Amino acid sequence: MATGHTDPRRRERILAATLDLIADEGVAGVSHRKIATRAGVPLGSMTYHFTGIDDLLRQAFTHFADHIVAVFERHLSRADGPEEAREAVTDLVHVLSEGPRRDLVLAQELYTLAVRHPEYRHLTREWMHRSRRLLEQHFDTDTARQLDALIEGLTLHRALDDSPHDRELTRAAVERVTTARQV
């Protein structure tokens, strides 16, 4: 492995370690020292690559949002027509809710920051905008907005429920939102 400033993956390792630490301990548990230890980098690397802890958190959460948007894109880009798009949205809810617990925790940590800090609200708004644009490839703007909220809500409910609802209930909810007469 390369060392020093010639290590081309150091910044990415720091971002990954930051997200892992947040998933394990929450944002409150984040420190430069803990992240550097997890990433296996010298403590000085933290200030070389990031201007401070806020910069590091914003960049880590931006990386996380990019990951989730890529999951949306993988599912929605394969859909050809409204029926396939409904199935893609149904699949998306189940993939996200049954996927890594880490992603669920990170999303909730980001939402908590966004409630308290405008710079994170901006990040979450951009994430929602990107998700909705992908949904708008198949549905009108209002329906895409409703579906985005439905995906978030159903994902959270399925992930936290001891007896999560089945695929048919998800499919029925998606059907209702996408075929209801828009007011």
KOLPAZA-713406 format. One record per residue: residue number from 1; z, y, x of N, C-alpha, C, O in turn. Coordinates in Angstrom, 1 decimal, always signed. Atoms other than C-alpha are relative to their C-alpha. Example, Ala and Ser with C-alpha at 12.3 -4.5 7.8 and 13.67 -1.06 7.14 Angstrom:
REM KOLPAZA-713406
NODE:1:+0.0:-1.2:+0.9:+7.8:-4.5:+12.3:+0.0:+1.2:+0.9:+0.7:+1.2:+1.9
NODE:2:+0.0:-1.1:-0.9:+7.1:-1.1:+13.7:+0.8:+1.1:-0.8:+0.9:+2.2:-0.3
//
This chain:
REM KOLPAZA-713406
NODE:1:+0.0:-1.2:+0.8:+0.0:+0.0:+0.0:+0.0:+1.2:+0.9:+0.7:+1.3:+1.9
NODE:2:+0.1:-1.3:-0.8:-0.9:+3.5:+1.3:+1.3:+0.7:-0.2:+2.0:+0.6:-1.2
NODE:3:-1.2:-0.8:+0.1:+2.0:+5.8:+2.0:-0.4:+1.5:+0.2:-1.5:+1.8:+0.5
NODE:4:+0.2:-1.5:-0.2:+2.4:+9.6:+2.1:-0.9:+0.5:-1.0:-1.1:-0.1:-2.1
NODE:5:+0.9:-0.6:+0.9:+0.0:+11.9:+0.5:-1.4:-0.7:-0.1:-2.2:-0.3:-0.9
NODE:6:+1.2:+0.8:+0.1:-2.8:+9.4:+1.1:+0.1:-1.1:-1.0:-0.9:-1.8:-1.3
NODE:7:-0.2:+1.1:+1.1:-1.4:+7.1:-1.6:-0.7:+0.6:-1.3:-0.1:+1.4:-2.0
NODE:8:+0.7:-0.5:+1.1:-4.0:+7.7:-4.3:+0.6:-0.3:-1.4:+0.2:+0.3:-2.4
NODE:9:-0.5:+0.4:+1.2:-2.0:+6.0:-7.0:+1.5:+0.5:-0.2:+2.1:+0.2:-1.2
NODE:10:-1.4:-0.4:+0.1:+1.4:+7.7:-6.4:+0.2:+0.8:-1.3:+1.2:+0.5:-2.0
NODE:11:-0.2:-0.8:+1.2:+1.0:+10.3:-9.2:+0.0:-0.9:-1.2:+0.9:-0.7:-2.1
NODE:12:+0.0:+0.9:+1.2:+0.1:+7.6:-11.7:+1.2:-0.9:-0.1:+1.7:-1.2:-1.2
NODE:13:-1.2:+0.9:+0.0:+3.0:+5.4:-10.6:+1.2:+0.9:-0.5:+2.1:+0.4:-1.2
NODE:14:-1.1:-0.9:+0.4:+5.3:+8.4:-11.1:+0.0:+0.2:-1.5:+1.0:+0.1:-2.2
NODE:15:+0.2:-0.2:+1.4:+3.9:+9.0:-14.6:+0.5:-1.3:-0.8:+1.2:-1.2:-1.8
NODE:16:-0.4:+1.3:+0.6:+4.3:+5.3:-15.5:+1.5:-0.2:+0.1:+2.1:-0.7:-0.9
NODE:17:-1.4:+0.2:-0.2:+7.8:+5.2:-14.1:+0.8:+1.0:-1.0:+1.8:+0.6:-1.5
NODE:18:-0.6:-1.0:+0.9:+8.7:+8.3:-16.1:+0.0:-0.5:-1.5:+1.0:-0.5:-2.1
NODE:19:+0.0:+0.6:+1.4:+7.5:+6.7:-19.4:+0.9:-1.2:-0.1:+1.5:-1.4:-1.2
NODE:20:-0.9:+1.1:+0.1:+9.3:+3.5:-18.6:+1.4:+0.4:-0.1:+2.2:-0.2:-0.8
NODE:21:-1.4:-0.4:+0.0:+12.5:+5.3:-17.9:+0.3:+0.7:-1.4:+1.4:+0.4:-1.9
NODE:22:-0.3:-0.6:+1.3:+12.2:+7.3:-21.1:+0.1:-1.1:-1.1:+1.0:-1.0:-1.9
NODE:23:-0.1:+1.1:+0.9:+11.6:+4.1:-23.0:+1.3:-0.7:+0.1:+1.8:-1.2:-0.9
NODE:24:-1.3:+0.8:-0.2:+14.7:+2.5:-21.5:+1.2:+0.9:-0.3:+2.2:+0.4:-0.8
NODE:25:-1.2:-0.8:+0.0:+17.1:+5.5:-21.4:-0.1:+1.3:-0.9:+0.8:+2.0:-1.1
NODE:26:+0.2:-1.3:+0.7:+15.6:+8.3:-23.5:-0.3:+1.1:+0.9:+0.0:+1.0:+2.1
NODE:27:+0.3:-1.2:-0.8:+14.5:+11.7:-22.3:+1.3:+0.5:+0.7:+1.2:+1.0:+1.8
NODE:28:-1.3:-0.4:-0.6:+18.2:+12.5:-21.7:+0.3:-0.7:+1.3:+1.1:-0.2:+2.1
NODE:29:-0.3:+0.8:-1.2:+18.3:+9.8:-19.0:-0.9:+0.3:+1.2:-0.8:-0.3:+2.2
NODE:30:+1.0:-0.3:-1.0:+15.4:+11.3:-17.0:+0.6:+0.9:+1.1:+1.2:+1.9:+0.8
NODE:31:-0.3:-0.8:-1.2:+16.0:+12.6:-13.5:-1.1:-0.3:+1.0:-1.6:-1.4:+1.1
NODE:32:+0.9:+0.2:-1.1:+13.8:+13.1:-10.5:+0.4:-1.3:+0.8:-0.5:-2.1:+1.2
NODE:33:-0.5:+1.1:-0.9:+15.9:+10.6:-8.5:-0.2:-1.3:-0.7:-0.7:-2.3:+0.0
NODE:34:+0.3:+1.3:+0.7:+15.7:+7.8:-11.2:-1.5:-0.3:+0.0:-1.8:-1.4:+0.2
NODE:35:+1.4:+0.2:+0.1:+12.0:+8.3:-11.5:-0.6:-0.4:+1.3:-1.3:-1.4:+1.5
NODE:36:+0.4:+0.3:-1.3:+11.4:+8.3:-7.8:+0.4:-1.5:+0.4:-0.4:-2.2:+1.0
NODE:37:-0.4:+1.4:-0.3:+13.4:+5.1:-7.4:-0.8:-1.0:-0.8:-1.3:-2.0:-0.2
NODE:38:+0.8:+0.9:+0.8:+11.5:+3.4:-10.3:-1.4:-0.1:+0.6:-2.0:-1.2:+0.6
NODE:39:+1.4:-0.1:-0.4:+8.2:+4.5:-8.9:-0.2:-0.5:+1.4:-1.3:-0.8:+1.9
NODE:40:+0.0:+0.4:-1.4:+9.1:+3.5:-5.3:-0.7:+1.0:+0.8:-1.4:+0.7:+1.8
NODE:41:+0.6:-1.1:-0.7:+8.2:+6.9:-4.0:+1.2:+0.8:+0.6:+2.3:+0.8:+0.0
NODE:42:-1.1:-0.9:-0.5:+10.2:+9.4:-1.8:+0.3:+1.1:-1.1:-0.6:+1.5:-1.8
NODE:43:-0.4:-1.0:+1.0:+12.1:+11.9:-3.9:-0.9:+1.3:+0.2:-1.1:+1.9:-0.8
NODE:44:+0.8:-1.2:-0.2:+10.0:+14.7:-2.3:-1.3:+0.0:-0.7:-2.0:+1.0:-1.0
NODE:45:+1.3:+0.1:+0.7:+6.9:+13.3:-4.0:+0.1:+0.6:-1.4:-1.0:+1.0:-1.9
NODE:46:-0.2:-0.5:+1.3:+8.3:+14.5:-7.3:-0.5:+1.5:-0.1:-1.2:+1.9:-0.9
NODE:47:+0.4:-1.4:+0.0:+7.9:+18.2:-6.4:-1.3:+0.2:+0.6:-1.9:+1.3:+0.4
NODE:48:+1.4:-0.1:-0.6:+4.7:+17.6:-4.5:-1.0:-0.1:-1.2:-2.0:+0.6:-1.2
NODE:49:+0.9:+0.3:+1.1:+3.0:+16.3:-7.7:+0.2:+0.7:-1.3:-0.7:+0.9:-2.1
NODE:50:-0.4:-0.7:+1.2:+4.9:+18.2:-10.4:+0.8:+1.2:+0.3:+1.7:+1.1:+1.2
NODE:51:-0.7:-1.3:-0.3:+6.3:+21.7:-10.6:+1.5:-0.1:-0.4:+2.3:+0.7:+0.0
NODE:52:-1.4:+0.2:+0.5:+9.5:+20.4:-12.3:+0.1:-1.1:-1.0:-1.0:-1.7:-1.3
NODE:53:-0.2:+1.1:+1.0:+10.9:+18.0:-14.8:-0.7:+0.2:-1.3:-1.3:-0.7:-1.8
NODE:54:+0.8:-0.3:+1.2:+9.3:+19.8:-17.7:-1.5:-0.3:+0.1:-2.1:-0.9:-0.7
NODE:55:+1.4:+0.3:-0.3:+5.9:+19.6:-16.1:-0.2:-1.5:+0.0:-1.2:-2.0:-0.5
NODE:56:+0.1:+1.4:-0.1:+6.5:+15.9:-15.4:+0.0:-0.6:-1.4:-0.8:-1.5:-1.7
NODE:57:-0.1:+0.6:+1.4:+7.6:+15.1:-19.0:-1.3:+0.4:-0.8:-1.8:-0.5:-1.5
NODE:58:+1.2:-0.3:+0.8:+4.6:+17.0:-20.5:-1.2:-0.8:+0.5:-1.9:-1.3:-0.3
NODE:59:+1.2:+0.8:-0.5:+2.1:+15.2:-18.2:+0.2:-1.5:-0.4:-0.8:-2.1:-0.7
NODE:60:-0.3:+1.4:+0.4:+3.8:+11.8:-18.9:-0.3:-0.2:-1.5:-1.0:-1.1:-1.8
NODE:61:+0.2:+0.1:+1.4:+3.7:+12.4:-22.6:-1.5:+0.2:-0.4:-2.0:-0.4:-1.3
NODE:62:+1.4:-0.1:+0.2:+0.1:+13.6:-22.4:-0.7:-1.3:+0.3:-1.6:-1.7:-0.4
NODE:63:+0.6:+1.3:-0.4:-0.8:+10.4:-20.6:+0.3:-1.0:-1.1:-0.6:-1.8:-1.5
NODE:64:-0.3:+0.9:+1.1:+1.0:+8.5:-23.4:-0.9:+0.2:-1.2:-1.4:-0.7:-1.8
NODE:65:+0.8:-0.3:+1.2:-0.8:+10.3:-26.2:-1.5:-0.4:+0.3:-2.1:-0.9:-0.6
NODE:66:+1.3:+0.5:-0.3:-4.1:+9.6:-24.4:-0.2:-1.5:-0.2:-1.2:-2.0:-0.7
NODE:67:+0.0:+1.5:+0.2:-3.2:+5.9:-24.4:-0.1:-0.3:-1.5:-0.9:-1.2:-1.9
NODE:68:+0.0:+0.3:+1.4:-2.5:+5.9:-28.2:-1.4:+0.4:-0.6:-1.9:-0.3:-1.5
NODE:69:+1.3:-0.5:+0.5:-5.7:+7.9:-28.9:-1.1:-1.1:+0.4:-2.0:-1.4:-0.4
NODE:70:+0.9:+1.1:-0.4:-7.6:+5.2:-26.9:+0.1:-1.2:-0.9:-0.9:-1.9:-1.2
NODE:71:-0.2:+1.2:+1.0:-6.1:+2.5:-29.2:-0.7:+0.3:-1.3:-1.4:-0.5:-1.8
NODE:72:+0.7:-0.5:+1.2:-7.3:+4.5:-32.2:-1.5:-0.2:+0.2:-2.2:-0.8:-0.6
NODE:73:+1.4:+0.0:-0.3:-10.7:+4.8:-30.6:-0.6:-1.4:+0.1:-1.7:-1.7:-0.5
NODE:74:+0.4:+1.4:-0.1:-11.0:+1.1:-29.8:-0.2:-0.6:-1.4:-1.2:-1.4:-1.6
NODE:75:+0.1:+0.6:+1.3:-10.4:+0.2:-33.4:-1.0:+0.7:-0.9:-1.8:+0.0:-1.6
NODE:76:+0.9:-0.7:+0.9:-12.3:+2.9:-35.2:-1.4:+0.0:+0.5:-2.3:+0.1:-0.4
NODE:77:+1.4:-0.1:-0.5:-15.4:+2.9:-33.0:-0.8:-1.2:-0.4:-2.0:-1.1:-0.4
NODE:78:+0.7:+1.2:+0.3:-16.3:-0.6:-34.0:-0.4:+0.0:-1.5:-1.2:-0.8:-1.9
NODE:79:+0.2:+0.0:+1.5:-16.3:+0.2:-37.8:-1.4:+0.6:-0.3:-1.8:+1.6:+0.2
NODE:80:+1.2:-0.4:+0.5:-19.6:+0.5:-39.5:+0.0:+0.0:-1.5:-0.1:-1.0:-2.2
NODE:81:-0.1:-0.1:+1.4:-19.2:+1.8:-43.0:+1.4:+0.1:-0.5:+2.4:-0.3:+0.3
NODE:82:-1.3:-0.2:+0.5:-16.2:+2.5:-45.2:+0.9:-1.3:-0.1:+2.1:-1.2:+0.3
NODE:83:-0.8:+1.2:+0.1:-15.1:-1.1:-45.7:+0.5:-0.4:+1.4:+1.7:-0.8:+1.6
NODE:84:-0.4:+0.3:-1.4:-15.0:-1.8:-41.9:+1.0:+1.0:+0.5:+1.9:+0.7:+1.2
NODE:85:-0.9:-1.0:-0.4:-13.3:+1.5:-41.4:+1.4:-0.2:-0.6:+2.4:-0.1:+0.1
NODE:86:-1.3:+0.3:+0.6:-10.5:+0.5:-43.9:+0.6:-1.2:+0.8:+1.8:-1.2:+1.0
NODE:87:-0.6:+1.1:-0.7:-10.1:-2.8:-42.1:+0.5:+0.4:+1.4:+1.5:+0.0:+1.9
NODE:88:-0.4:-0.5:-1.4:-10.0:-1.0:-38.7:+1.4:+0.8:-0.1:+2.2:+0.6:+0.8
NODE:89:-1.2:-0.7:+0.1:-7.2:+1.3:-40.0:+1.1:-1.0:-0.3:+2.2:-0.9:+0.3
NODE:90:-1.0:+1.0:+0.3:-5.3:-1.7:-41.4:+0.4:-0.7:+1.3:+1.5:-0.9:+1.6
NODE:91:-0.2:+0.7:-1.3:-5.7:-3.5:-38.0:+0.9:+0.9:+0.9:+1.8:+0.5:+1.6
NODE:92:-0.7:-1.0:-0.8:-4.5:-0.3:-36.3:+1.5:+0.0:-0.3:+2.3:+0.0:+0.6
NODE:93:-1.5:+0.0:+0.4:-1.2:-0.2:-38.2:+0.7:-1.2:+0.5:+1.8:-1.1:+1.0
NODE:94:-0.7:+1.2:-0.4:-0.5:-3.8:-37.4:+0.0:-0.2:+1.5:+1.0:-0.7:+2.1
NODE:95:+0.0:+0.0:-1.5:-1.5:-3.5:-33.7:+1.1:+0.9:+0.5:+1.8:+0.5:+1.4
NODE:96:-1.0:-0.9:-0.4:+0.7:-0.5:-33.3:+1.4:-0.4:-0.3:+2.3:-0.3:+0.5
NODE:97:-1.4:+0.4:+0.4:+3.7:-1.9:-35.2:+0.4:-1.3:+0.7:+1.6:-1.5:+0.9
NODE:98:-0.3:+1.3:-0.6:+3.5:-5.3:-33.5:-0.2:+0.1:+1.5:+0.1:-0.9:+2.2
NODE:99:+0.3:-0.2:-1.4:+2.6:-3.9:-30.1:+1.3:+0.2:+0.8:+2.4:+0.0:+0.3
NODE:100:-1.2:-0.3:-0.9:+4.9:-2.9:-27.2:+1.0:+0.9:-0.7:+0.7:+2.0:-1.1
NODE:101:-1.1:-0.8:+0.5:+8.3:-1.6:-28.4:+0.0:+1.3:+0.8:+0.4:+2.4:+0.2
NODE:102:+0.0:-1.2:-0.9:+7.9:+0.9:-25.5:-0.8:+1.1:-0.7:-0.3:+2.2:-0.7
NODE:103:+0.9:-1.0:+0.6:+5.1:+2.7:-27.4:+0.7:+0.6:-1.2:+0.6:+1.8:-1.4
NODE:104:-0.7:-0.5:+1.1:+7.2:+3.0:-30.5:+1.1:+1.0:+0.4:+1.3:+2.1:-0.1
NODE:105:-1.1:-0.8:-0.5:+10.2:+4.4:-28.6:-0.6:+1.3:+0.6:+0.0:+2.4:+0.4
NODE:106:+0.6:-1.2:-0.6:+8.0:+6.8:-26.6:-0.5:+1.0:-1.1:-0.3:+2.2:-0.9
NODE:107:+0.5:-0.9:+1.1:+6.4:+8.2:-29.8:+1.2:+0.7:-0.6:+1.1:+1.9:-0.9
NODE:108:-1.2:-0.6:+0.6:+9.8:+8.8:-31.3:+0.7:+1.0:+0.9:+1.1:+2.1:+0.5
NODE:109:-0.6:-1.0:-1.0:+11.1:+10.5:-28.1:-0.9:+1.3:+0.0:-0.4:+2.4:+0.1
NODE:110:+0.9:-1.2:+0.0:+8.0:+12.8:-28.1:+0.2:+0.8:-1.3:+0.3:+2.0:-1.2
NODE:111:-0.2:-0.7:+1.3:+8.5:+13.6:-31.8:+1.3:+0.8:+0.0:+1.3:+2.0:-0.4
NODE:112:-1.3:-0.7:-0.1:+12.1:+14.5:-31.1:-0.1:+1.3:+0.8:+0.4:+2.3:+0.5
NODE:113:+0.2:-1.1:-0.8:+11.1:+16.8:-28.3:-0.9:+1.1:-0.7:-0.6:+2.3:-0.6
NODE:114:+0.8:-1.0:+0.7:+8.4:+18.4:-30.5:+0.7:+0.8:-1.0:+0.3:+1.9:-1.3
NODE:115:-0.8:-0.7:+1.0:+10.9:+19.3:-33.1:+0.7:+1.1:+0.6:+1.0:+2.2:+0.0
NODE:116:-0.9:-1.0:-0.6:+12.9:+21.2:-30.6:-0.7:+1.0:+0.9:-0.2:+2.1:+1.2
NODE:117:+0.7:-0.8:-1.1:+10.3:+22.6:-28.1:-1.5:+0.2:-0.4:-2.2:-0.7:-0.6
NODE:118:+1.3:-0.3:+0.4:+7.1:+24.4:-29.0:-1.1:-0.6:+0.9:-2.2:-1.0:+0.4
NODE:119:+1.0:+0.6:-0.9:+5.2:+23.1:-25.9:-0.3:-1.5:-0.3:-1.4:-2.0:-0.1
NODE:120:+0.2:+1.4:+0.5:+5.7:+19.5:-27.2:-0.6:+0.0:-1.3:-1.3:-1.0:-1.7
NODE:121:+0.7:-0.1:+1.3:+4.7:+20.6:-30.7:-1.5:+0.1:+0.3:-2.4:-0.5:-0.4
NODE:122:+1.4:-0.2:-0.4:+1.4:+21.7:-29.1:-0.6:-1.3:+0.4:-1.7:-1.6:+0.0
NODE:123:+0.5:+1.3:-0.5:+1.0:+18.3:-27.4:-0.2:-0.9:-1.2:-1.2:-1.6:-1.3
NODE:124:+0.1:+0.9:+1.2:+1.7:+16.4:-30.7:-1.1:+0.5:-0.9:-1.8:-0.3:-1.5
NODE:125:+1.1:-0.5:+0.8:-0.7:+18.7:-32.6:-1.3:-0.4:+0.5:-2.2:-0.8:-0.2
NODE:126:+1.3:+0.4:-0.7:-3.4:+18.0:-30.1:-0.2:-1.5:-0.2:-1.4:-1.9:-0.5
NODE:127:+0.1:+1.4:+0.3:-2.7:+14.3:-30.4:-0.5:-0.3:-1.4:-1.4:-1.1:-1.6
NODE:128:+0.4:+0.2:+1.4:-2.9:+14.4:-34.2:-1.4:+0.5:-0.2:-2.2:-0.2:-0.9
NODE:129:+1.4:-0.5:+0.2:-6.1:+16.5:-34.0:-1.0:-1.0:+0.5:-2.0:-1.3:-0.1
NODE:130:+0.9:+1.0:-0.6:-7.7:+13.9:-31.7:-0.1:-1.3:-0.9:-1.2:-1.8:-1.1
NODE:131:+0.0:+1.2:+0.9:-6.6:+11.0:-34.0:-0.8:+0.3:-1.2:-1.6:-0.6:-1.7
NODE:132:+0.7:-0.4:+1.3:-7.9:+12.8:-37.1:-1.5:+0.1:+0.3:-2.3:-0.3:-0.6
NODE:133:+1.5:-0.1:-0.3:-11.3:+13.5:-35.4:-0.6:-1.4:+0.0:-1.7:-1.6:-0.5
NODE:134:+0.4:+1.4:+0.0:-11.6:+9.7:-34.9:-0.1:-0.5:-1.4:-1.1:-1.2:-1.8
NODE:135:+0.0:+0.4:+1.4:-10.7:+9.1:-38.5:-1.1:+0.7:-0.8:-1.7:+0.1:-1.7
NODE:136:+1.0:-0.8:+0.7:-13.1:+11.8:-39.7:-1.4:-0.5:+0.3:-2.4:-0.1:-0.4
NODE:137:+1.3:+0.7:-0.2:-16.0:+9.7:-38.3:-0.3:-0.9:-1.2:-1.4:-1.3:-1.4
NODE:138:+0.1:+1.0:+1.1:-15.4:+7.5:-41.4:+0.5:+0.6:-1.3:+0.0:+0.1:-2.4
NODE:139:-0.6:-0.6:+1.2:-13.5:+9.7:-43.9:+0.0:+1.5:+0.0:-0.2:+2.1:+1.1
NODE:140:+0.0:-1.5:+0.0:-13.4:+13.3:-45.1:+1.3:+0.5:+0.6:+2.2:-0.3:+0.9
NODE:141:-1.1:-0.6:-0.7:-11.0:+15.7:-43.5:+1.4:-0.2:-0.7:+2.3:-0.6:+0.0
NODE:142:-1.2:+0.2:+0.7:-8.3:+15.5:-46.2:+0.5:-1.5:+0.1:+1.7:-1.8:+0.3
NODE:143:-0.3:+1.4:+0.0:-8.4:+11.7:-46.3:+0.4:-0.4:+1.5:+1.4:-1.2:+1.6
NODE:144:-0.3:+0.2:-1.3:-8.3:+11.6:-42.5:+1.5:+0.4:+0.3:+2.2:-0.3:+1.0
NODE:145:-1.4:-0.5:-0.2:-5.1:+13.7:-42.5:+1.0:-0.9:-0.7:+2.0:-1.2:-0.1
NODE:146:-0.9:+0.9:+0.7:-3.5:+11.5:-45.1:+0.1:-1.4:+0.7:+1.2:-2.0:+0.8
NODE:147:+0.0:+1.3:-0.7:-4.5:+8.3:-43.2:+0.8:+0.1:+1.3:+1.5:-0.8:+1.6
NODE:148:-0.7:-0.2:-1.2:-3.1:+9.7:-40.0:+1.5:-0.1:-0.2:+2.3:-0.8:+0.5
NODE:149:-1.4:+0.1:+0.4:+0.3:+10.2:-41.7:+0.4:-1.4:-0.5:+1.4:-1.9:-0.1
NODE:150:-0.2:+1.4:+0.5:+0.0:+6.8:-43.4:+0.2:-1.0:+1.2:+1.1:-1.8:+1.2
NODE:151:+0.0:+0.8:-1.1:-0.7:+5.1:-40.1:+1.4:+0.1:+0.7:+2.0:-0.9:+1.1
NODE:152:-1.3:-0.2:-0.6:+2.4:+6.7:-38.5:+1.1:-0.6:-0.8:+2.0:-1.3:-0.2
NODE:153:-1.1:+0.5:+0.8:+4.7:+5.9:-41.4:+0.0:-1.5:-0.1:+1.1:-2.1:+0.1
NODE:154:+0.0:+1.5:+0.2:+3.6:+2.3:-42.0:+0.3:-0.6:+1.4:+1.0:-1.7:+1.4
NODE:155:-0.3:+0.6:-1.3:+3.7:+1.6:-38.2:+1.5:+0.1:+0.2:+2.1:-0.9:+0.6
NODE:156:-1.5:-0.1:-0.2:+7.3:+2.9:-38.0:+0.7:-0.9:-0.9:+1.7:-1.6:-0.5
NODE:157:-0.7:+0.8:+1.0:+8.4:+1.1:-41.2:-0.2:-1.5:+0.4:+0.8:-2.3:+0.4
NODE:158:+0.2:+1.4:-0.4:+6.8:-2.2:-40.0:+0.8:-0.4:+1.2:+1.4:-1.4:+1.3
NODE:159:-0.7:+0.2:-1.2:+8.3:-1.9:-36.6:+1.5:-0.1:-0.1:+2.1:-0.9:+0.6
NODE:160:-1.4:-0.1:+0.1:+11.8:-1.2:-37.7:+0.6:-0.9:-1.1:+1.8:-1.1:-1.2
NODE:161:-0.5:+0.8:+1.1:+12.0:-3.5:-40.8:+0.3:-1.4:+0.5:-0.5:-2.0:+1.2
NODE:162:-0.3:+1.4:-0.4:+13.7:-6.9:-40.4:-1.0:-1.0:-0.7:-1.3:-2.0:-0.1
NODE:163:+1.0:+0.8:+0.7:+11.1:-8.3:-42.9:-1.2:+1.0:-0.3:-1.4:+1.4:-1.4
NODE:164:+1.1:-0.9:+0.2:+8.0:-6.1:-42.4:-1.0:-0.4:-1.0:-1.3:-1.6:-1.2
NODE:165:+1.0:+0.3:+1.0:+5.4:-5.9:-45.1:-1.2:-0.7:+0.7:-1.4:-0.5:+1.8
NODE:166:+1.2:+0.7:-0.6:+2.3:-8.0:-44.7:-1.3:+0.8:+0.0:-1.3:+2.0:-0.5
NODE:167:+1.3:-0.7:-0.2:-1.3:-7.1:-44.0:-0.5:+0.4:-1.4:-1.2:+1.5:-1.4
NODE:168:+0.6:-0.3:+1.3:-2.2:-7.1:-47.7:+0.6:+1.3:-0.5:-0.2:+2.1:-1.1
NODE:169:-0.6:-1.3:+0.5:+0.3:-4.3:-48.5:-0.6:+1.2:+0.8:-0.9:+2.2:+0.2
NODE:170:+0.6:-1.0:-0.8:-1.1:-2.3:-45.6:-1.4:+0.3:-0.5:-1.8:+1.4:-0.7
NODE:171:+1.4:-0.2:+0.5:-4.7:-2.9:-46.8:+0.0:+0.7:-1.3:-0.9:+1.6:-1.5
NODE:172:-0.1:-0.6:+1.3:-3.7:-1.9:-50.3:+0.3:+1.5:+0.1:-0.3:+2.4:-0.6
NODE:173:-0.3:-1.4:-0.2:-2.2:+1.4:-49.1:-1.2:+0.8:+0.6:-1.5:+1.9:+0.1
NODE:174:+1.2:-0.6:-0.6:-5.2:+2.2:-47.0:-1.1:+0.2:-1.1:-1.8:+1.2:-1.1
NODE:175:+1.0:+0.0:+1.1:-7.5:+1.4:-50.0:+0.4:+1.2:-0.9:-0.5:+1.9:-1.3
NODE:176:-0.4:-1.1:+0.9:-5.5:+3.8:-52.2:-0.3:+1.3:+0.6:-0.8:+2.2:-0.1
NODE:177:+0.2:-1.3:-0.6:-5.6:+6.6:-49.8:-1.5:+0.3:+0.2:-2.0:+1.5:+0.0
NODE:178:+1.4:-0.3:-0.3:-9.3:+6.2:-49.0:-0.9:+0.0:-1.2:-2.1:+0.4:-1.1
NODE:179:+0.9:+0.0:+1.2:-10.6:+5.7:-52.5:+0.5:+0.9:-1.1:-0.1:+1.0:-2.2
NODE:180:-0.6:-0.9:+1.1:-8.3:+8.0:-54.5:-0.9:+1.3:-0.1:-1.5:+1.8:+0.9
NODE:181:+0.8:-1.2:+0.3:-10.1:+11.0:-56.0:+0.7:+1.2:+0.7:+1.9:+1.4:+0.5
NODE:182:-0.6:-1.1:-0.7:-9.5:+14.0:-53.8:+0.1:+1.2:-0.9:-0.8:+1.5:-1.6
NODE:183:-0.2:-1.1:+0.8:-8.0:+17.0:-55.5:-0.4:+1.3:+0.7:-0.3:+2.4:+0.1
//
